[in-house]
Amino acid sequence: MGQSLLDIGFGVAGPTGKGPWSKILAILCVHRVLWLPWGALCASTGALLFMAQGAPLLPLWKLILGIFAAGLLTRVISQADMLYDWWTGEDERLGPPNSTLPLVTGLLSPKTVFFFMVVETIFCLWVALFIFNPTTFLLAVLMLIWGLTYSASPPLKRLTELQRRIYRSLSGLIVLGGIAMVAPERIISWETFVVSLAIIIGCLSYHDKDSMRFTPLTPKETISFTVVMSIFEYLWLMVLWQTFALNWAFLMLYVGLAIFKIRAISRAYNHHGEHKAHIKLTHVGVINYTIMLIIINMAAAYNILASV
């Protein structure tokens, strides 16, 4: 049976077949292409918030190019993760759906994936340095180093799942790239700290489908961890809204949507021993996190348009 396009796009499973269409799907799979919007949204959050606060407005083409490059850089990191798991044999050991991934089945060769990584890295770093500025370039390099240590570093692979989740939340620092695109001189500032912490907390609050093995926490305790991080997220978003003078109606909209996450958390508590409950909470959490990023972007864009 063929895998769903969603599973392929998120890099959960690989396509079947050997034809050209399967090859295209395999390339999208190793990129985990459906995760690209999260990196792009993080970068646009930083750029739009600081433009709303008085930083020079970027031409639309330049803003779009920078946001795309930021999202693409995160896909380089995903490919490194795919390569490492193939090299260690982890995907094959885990069996389906991991064993259906393109590197395991031979649909794509490691050299092909490495080629994409090199070309895309060069492109992203070129955009950072020559289209933007040295600060953006430096941050891109640092995020690349972070991503490779997270995805393909044996010592970090030996961390507990909870420790890896906390380390993974630093992916939110890609927001710094967006800030550097428009206001490199303000990369060390209170405003930068506020928005960076908001994104990191958002990453920590969306739960994780692998919470059944988040030692030293029990499955029920991981849900409590998600609850604490979610409360912290809403409180810190109030700080962000105050700092950037955003329209509070946008935040109220986001808070109103919390009802869906509350219901998912309640169900997860009642079935904390079932993997399916953690998967459902993860799905709701990821959607919630995405909406948070979109609403911050909308609120910042509203301020920009109001000031033009």
Helices and strands as residue ranges (DSSP letters): H 5-9, H 20-31, G 33-35, H 36-52, H 60-88, H 90-94, G 98-100, H 102-105, H 110-126, I 127-132, H 134-152, H 154-157, H 161-168, G 169-174, H 175-182, G 184-186, H 190-204, G 211-213, H 219-243, H 248-256, H 258-270, H 275-307
